[in-house]
Amino acid sequence: MRIAFDFQIFLLQKYGGISRYFVGLAENLQTQADVKIVAPLHINSYLNNLSDSLAPGIRIKRIPKTGPLLFAANNLLFKPIINRLQPDIIHETYYSLNSYAPKSAKRVVTVYDMIHERFPSLFNAGHFNTEAKRIAVQRADHVICISEHTRKDLVELFNVDENKLSVVYLGYDSMQRHDCENSMVYRFLGGRPYLLYVGFRGGHKNFEGIVKAYASSYFLRKSYSLIFFGGGNFNDAEIRLFLDLGLDMNNISQLSGGDQLLASCYQGAAAFIYPSLYEGFGIPPLEAMSCDCPVICTNASSVPEVVGEAGEYFEPDQIDSIRYAIERVLKSSKRRAELIENGRIRCHIFSWARTASETLNIYRKVI
């Protein structure tokens, strides 16, 4: 079987969950099929770690306002390569109005979430093209959803034939453990216990929810710091929120770095907090589990599908619920131990090898 992934997401993401998903798929499919990531020009860092035979292409620097030009150039370069490869399957890596697949190939597309359709008010106009998504789903021979919750939302919002849909859970990259007592994070905080938040902080991620819950608890403010990993430096509005809530800025930190630092953050944290209003899947809780970090998380959308019995849940839109969940775990060594043990079991369910195997079965059915 000949499988090709198109270039779209690799022109949109330097790093990111979707491009990491396709790299994980490609790496694990290559022993079972003829696989190519066809991204002649790209900005993606993950592709640098792949062989030229798996991902031929040239990495270029992102230059503002050149996106449409690069997409047009890639389209011209893509066509002769695809005509030579003659793939059985084209797996479209994002949503476009026009297909990059030859008529002879079957089309597969993955839908990650329906957040733009569920919460349009959280995004600026023009941030996302729902019509391109709808058309990509309509023209696909099969659609993969990364959670049952995403599948149900897709059926409800786009009225898609359920026979055309399959659910395949994502894998994740297990974090390499480090000596947390000698880690930079531990030294940085002077040994003070901390709660960890990972990733982007805008919109549906419910950043304000965790900050307000922390601020409302004398116990948490007195005994724990907050670390926000990734997402860039705090902006003016975020700093103003901290100050308005009377928080000690010495106990709130933003860190950025690679997987080694992130693993150290997970391993040293008293708990990982995941307060999102909506997620299509949710990889950070699995990363936390792999580092024996207790997970305290939202009960919304797909998160319970992923976390199972390895999480302490809260209502993400209720500050008291978030605060009580965090306090319950931190005040009970027994509950922390239960969450850690359940997490060790739970995170082994998910792997890129399993994702690839289930995806390959779908490809076989489609052709």
C-alpha positions as CSV (number, residue, x, y, z in Angstrom):
1,M,0.0,0.0,0.0
2,R,1.3,3.5,-0.9
3,I,0.3,6.3,1.5
4,A,1.1,10.0,1.2
5,F,0.5,12.8,3.7
6,D,0.2,16.2,2.1
7,F,2.1,19.3,3.1
8,Q,-0.6,21.6,4.6
9,I,0.1,21.2,8.4
10,F,3.9,21.3,7.8
11,L,3.6,24.8,6.4
12,L,1.4,25.9,9.3
13,Q,3.2,24.5,12.3
14,K,6.9,24.7,13.4
15,Y,5.8,22.6,16.4
16,G,2.4,21.4,17.4
17,G,0.1,18.5,18.1
18,I,-1.2,17.9,14.6
19,S,2.1,17.8,12.9
20,R,3.5,15.6,15.7
21,Y,0.5,13.3,15.1
22,F,1.4,12.8,11.4
23,V,5.1,12.3,12.2
24,G,4.1,9.7,14.8
25,L,1.9,8.0,12.2
26,A,4.5,8.0,9.5
27,E,7.3,6.7,11.7
28,N,5.1,3.8,12.8
29,L,3.6,3.0,9.4
30,Q,6.8,2.9,7.5
31,T,7.6,-0.8,8.3
32,Q,4.1,-1.9,7.1
33,A,3.5,0.3,4.0
34,D,5.2,2.7,1.6
35,V,4.8,6.0,3.3
36,K,5.8,9.5,2.3
37,I,5.3,12.9,3.9
38,V,5.2,15.0,0.7
39,A,6.1,18.5,2.0
40,P,8.5,20.0,-0.6
41,L,8.8,23.2,1.4
42,H,8.0,23.3,5.1
43,I,8.7,25.1,8.4
44,N,8.3,22.1,10.6
45,S,11.0,21.1,13.1
46,Y,9.8,17.5,13.5
47,L,10.5,16.6,9.9
48,N,14.2,17.3,10.4
49,N,14.4,14.2,12.5
50,L,13.0,11.9,9.8
51,S,14.9,10.3,6.9
52,D,14.8,11.8,3.4
53,S,13.2,8.7,2.2
54,L,10.3,9.2,4.6
55,A,10.0,13.0,4.4
56,P,11.9,14.5,1.5
57,G,11.7,18.3,1.5
58,I,13.4,21.5,2.4
59,R,12.9,23.3,5.7
60,I,12.6,27.1,5.3
61,K,12.2,30.0,7.7
62,R,8.8,31.3,8.4
63,I,8.4,34.8,6.8
64,P,5.3,36.8,7.7
65,K,2.7,37.2,5.0
66,T,4.2,34.6,2.7
67,G,1.8,31.8,3.5
68,P,-0.4,32.0,0.4
69,L,2.7,32.2,-1.8
70,L,4.3,29.1,-0.1
71,F,1.0,27.1,-0.4
72,A,0.9,27.9,-4.1
73,A,4.5,27.0,-4.6
74,N,4.1,23.7,-2.7
75,N,1.0,22.9,-4.7
76,L,3.1,23.2,-7.9
77,L,5.9,21.1,-6.5
78,F,3.5,18.5,-4.9
79,K,1.6,17.5,-8.1
80,P,4.5,15.9,-10.1
81,I,5.7,14.1,-6.9
82,I,2.3,12.7,-6.3
83,N,1.9,11.7,-9.9
84,R,5.1,9.8,-9.7
85,L,4.3,8.1,-6.4
86,Q,0.7,7.1,-7.4
87,P,-0.5,6.7,-3.8
88,D,-3.4,4.5,-2.9
89,I,-4.3,6.9,0.0
90,I,-3.8,10.6,0.4
91,H,-4.2,11.6,4.1
92,E,-4.9,15.3,4.1
93,T,-3.2,16.9,7.1
94,Y,-5.5,19.8,7.4
95,Y,-8.6,21.4,5.9
96,S,-8.6,23.0,2.4
97,L,-11.2,24.1,-0.1
98,N,-9.4,22.1,-2.8
99,S,-8.0,18.7,-2.7
100,Y,-4.3,18.0,-3.4
101,A,-5.1,14.4,-4.2
102,P,-5.2,12.8,-7.6
103,K,-8.5,11.3,-8.6
104,S,-7.0,7.8,-8.5
105,A,-6.3,8.1,-4.7
106,K,-8.7,7.6,-1.9
107,R,-8.9,10.6,0.5
108,V,-8.8,10.4,4.3
109,V,-8.9,13.4,6.6
110,T,-8.6,13.6,10.4
111,V,-10.9,15.9,12.5
112,Y,-9.2,16.9,15.8
113,D,-12.0,18.8,17.4
114,M,-15.0,21.1,16.8
115,I,-14.0,23.9,19.1
116,H,-14.3,26.6,16.5
117,E,-17.8,25.5,15.7
118,R,-18.8,25.1,19.4
119,F,-17.2,28.3,20.7
120,P,-16.9,30.7,17.8
121,S,-17.0,33.7,20.2
122,L,-13.5,32.6,21.6
123,F,-11.8,33.2,18.2
124,N,-11.2,36.3,16.1
125,A,-13.1,36.5,12.8
126,G,-10.9,35.0,10.1
127,H,-9.0,32.8,12.5
128,F,-10.4,29.6,11.1
129,N,-12.2,28.6,7.9
130,T,-15.1,26.3,8.9
131,E,-16.2,26.0,5.3
132,A,-12.9,24.5,4.3
133,K,-13.3,22.0,7.1
134,R,-16.8,21.1,6.0
135,I,-15.7,20.7,2.4
136,A,-12.7,18.5,3.4
137,V,-15.0,16.3,5.4
138,Q,-17.5,16.0,2.6
139,R,-15.0,15.0,-0.1
140,A,-13.2,12.5,2.1
141,D,-13.7,8.8,1.5
142,H,-13.3,8.4,5.3
143,V,-12.9,10.6,8.3
144,I,-10.9,9.8,11.4
145,C,-11.9,11.4,14.7
146,I,-9.4,11.5,17.5
147,S,-12.1,10.9,20.2
148,E,-15.6,9.7,20.5
149,H,-16.6,13.2,21.7
150,T,-15.2,14.7,18.5
151,R,-17.1,12.1,16.4
152,K,-20.4,13.0,18.1
153,D,-19.8,16.7,17.6
154,L,-19.0,16.2,14.0
155,V,-22.2,14.2,13.4
156,E,-24.3,16.8,15.2
157,L,-22.7,20.0,13.7
158,F,-21.9,18.8,10.1
159,N,-24.5,16.1,9.7
160,V,-21.9,13.5,8.5
161,D,-22.9,9.9,7.8
162,E,-21.7,7.9,10.7
163,N,-20.6,5.0,8.5
164,K,-18.0,7.4,7.1
165,L,-16.4,8.0,10.6
166,S,-14.0,6.1,12.8
167,V,-12.4,6.9,16.1
168,V,-8.7,6.4,16.5
169,Y,-7.1,7.7,19.7
170,L,-3.8,9.5,19.5
171,G,-0.5,8.3,20.9
172,Y,1.9,10.3,23.0
173,D,5.6,10.6,23.7
174,S,6.5,9.2,27.1
175,M,8.7,11.7,28.9
176,Q,12.2,10.7,30.0
177,R,12.5,11.0,33.7
178,H,15.0,13.2,35.5
179,D,16.3,13.7,39.1
180,C,13.8,16.3,40.1
181,E,15.7,17.3,43.3
182,N,18.6,18.3,41.1
183,S,16.5,19.8,38.3
184,M,16.5,23.4,37.3
185,V,12.9,23.8,38.3
186,Y,13.5,22.5,41.8
187,R,16.4,24.9,42.3
188,F,14.5,27.8,40.6
189,L,11.7,27.5,43.2
190,G,14.0,26.8,46.1
191,G,12.2,23.6,46.8
192,R,8.8,25.2,47.2
193,P,6.0,22.8,46.0
194,Y,4.2,23.8,42.8
195,L,1.2,23.2,40.6
196,L,1.8,22.8,36.9
197,Y,-0.1,24.1,33.9
198,V,1.2,23.3,30.4
199,G,0.6,25.0,27.0
200,F,-1.4,27.8,25.4
201,R,-3.4,29.9,27.9
202,G,-6.0,31.6,25.7
203,G,-9.7,31.1,25.2
204,H,-11.0,27.6,25.8
205,K,-7.9,26.6,27.8
206,N,-9.5,28.3,30.9
207,F,-6.4,29.9,32.2
208,E,-8.4,32.3,34.3
209,G,-10.2,29.4,35.9
210,I,-7.1,27.9,37.5
211,V,-5.7,31.4,38.5
212,K,-9.0,32.3,40.2
213,A,-9.2,28.9,41.9
214,Y,-5.7,29.3,43.2
215,A,-6.3,32.8,44.4
216,S,-9.5,31.9,46.2
217,S,-7.6,29.3,48.4
218,Y,-5.5,30.5,51.4
219,F,-4.1,26.9,51.6
220,L,-2.9,26.9,48.0
221,R,-1.5,30.4,48.0
222,K,0.4,29.8,51.3
223,S,1.8,26.4,50.4
224,Y,2.2,26.2,46.6
225,S,3.6,28.1,43.6
226,L,2.1,28.1,40.1
227,I,4.2,27.2,37.1
228,F,2.9,27.8,33.6
229,F,5.0,26.0,31.0
230,G,5.0,27.1,27.4
231,G,2.5,29.6,25.9
232,G,4.9,32.5,25.8
233,N,5.6,35.2,28.4
234,F,2.7,36.5,30.4
235,N,1.0,39.4,28.6
236,D,-0.3,42.6,30.2
237,A,-3.8,41.3,30.7
238,E,-2.5,38.2,32.5
239,I,-0.2,40.2,34.8
240,R,-3.1,42.5,35.6
241,L,-5.2,39.5,36.5
242,F,-2.6,38.3,39.0
243,L,-2.3,41.7,40.5
244,D,-6.0,42.3,40.7
245,L,-6.4,39.0,42.6
246,G,-3.6,40.0,45.0
247,L,-1.3,37.2,44.1
248,D,2.4,37.2,45.0
249,M,4.3,37.4,41.7
250,N,7.2,35.6,43.3
251,N,5.0,32.5,43.4
252,I,3.9,32.6,39.8
253,S,6.4,31.6,37.0
254,Q,6.4,31.1,33.2
255,L,8.9,28.7,31.8
256,S,9.7,27.6,28.3
257,G,12.0,24.9,27.0
258,G,12.4,21.5,25.5
259,D,11.1,18.0,26.5
260,Q,13.8,17.6,29.2
261,L,12.7,20.7,31.1
262,L,9.0,19.8,30.6
263,A,9.6,16.3,31.9
264,S,11.4,17.8,34.9
265,C,8.4,20.1,35.5
266,Y,5.9,17.2,35.4
267,Q,8.0,15.0,37.6
268,G,8.6,17.6,40.3
269,A,5.0,19.0,40.4
270,A,2.6,18.3,43.3
271,A,-0.1,18.0,40.6
272,F,-0.8,18.8,37.0
273,I,-3.9,20.9,36.4
274,Y,-5.9,20.7,33.1
275,P,-8.8,23.1,33.2
276,S,-9.9,23.3,29.6
277,L,-13.5,23.9,28.5
278,Y,-13.0,21.8,25.5
279,E,-10.4,19.4,24.1
280,G,-10.5,17.1,21.0
281,F,-8.2,14.7,22.9
282,G,-5.6,16.0,25.4
283,I,-2.1,14.7,25.4
284,P,-0.6,16.6,28.4
285,P,-2.4,14.5,31.0
286,L,-0.8,11.4,29.5
287,E,2.6,13.0,29.6
288,A,2.0,13.9,33.3
289,M,1.0,10.3,34.1
290,S,4.1,9.0,32.5
291,C,6.1,11.1,35.0
292,D,4.1,9.9,38.0
293,C,2.4,13.3,38.3
294,P,-1.1,13.3,39.7
295,V,-3.7,14.7,37.2
296,I,-6.5,17.1,38.3
297,C,-8.6,17.9,35.3
298,T,-11.8,19.1,33.7
299,N,-14.7,16.8,33.2
300,A,-15.6,18.4,29.9
301,S,-15.5,17.1,26.3
302,S,-13.1,14.3,25.5
303,V,-10.9,14.5,28.6
304,P,-12.6,11.8,30.6
305,E,-12.2,9.5,27.6
306,V,-8.5,9.9,27.8
307,V,-7.9,10.2,31.5
308,G,-10.3,7.6,32.8
309,E,-9.9,6.7,36.5
310,A,-6.5,8.4,36.6
311,G,-7.9,11.9,37.2
312,E,-9.5,14.0,39.9
313,Y,-12.3,15.8,38.0
314,F,-13.9,19.2,38.4
315,E,-16.5,21.4,36.6
316,P,-14.3,23.8,34.6
317,D,-16.7,26.7,34.7
318,Q,-17.0,26.6,38.5
319,I,-14.1,28.1,40.5
320,D,-15.2,26.3,43.7
321,S,-15.2,23.0,41.9
322,I,-11.6,23.5,40.6
323,R,-10.4,24.7,44.1
324,Y,-12.0,21.8,45.9
325,A,-10.6,19.2,43.5
326,I,-7.1,20.5,43.9
327,E,-7.3,20.7,47.7
328,R,-8.7,17.2,47.9
329,V,-5.7,15.7,46.1
330,L,-3.1,17.9,47.8
331,K,-4.5,17.2,51.3
332,S,-4.6,13.4,50.8
333,S,-1.4,11.4,50.3
334,K,-3.6,8.4,49.7
335,R,-5.5,10.0,46.9
336,R,-2.3,11.3,45.3
337,A,-0.9,7.7,45.4
338,E,-4.1,6.4,43.8
339,L,-3.9,8.9,41.0
340,I,-0.2,8.1,40.3
341,E,-0.8,4.3,40.2
342,N,-3.9,4.7,38.0
343,G,-1.9,7.0,35.7
344,R,0.8,4.4,35.3
345,I,-1.7,1.9,34.1
346,R,-3.7,4.4,32.0
347,C,-0.9,5.9,30.0
348,H,0.2,2.5,28.7
349,I,-3.1,2.2,26.7
350,F,-2.1,5.0,24.3
351,S,0.8,4.7,21.9
352,W,1.7,5.8,18.4
353,A,2.1,2.2,17.4
354,R,-1.5,1.5,18.3
355,T,-2.6,4.7,16.5
356,A,-0.7,3.6,13.4
357,S,-2.1,0.1,13.5
358,E,-5.7,1.2,13.8
359,T,-5.2,3.9,11.1
360,L,-3.7,1.3,8.7
361,N,-6.8,-0.9,9.2
362,I,-8.9,2.0,8.1
363,Y,-6.8,2.6,5.0
364,R,-7.2,-1.1,4.0
365,K,-11.0,-0.8,4.3
366,V,-11.1,2.4,2.3
367,I,-9.2,0.9,-0.7
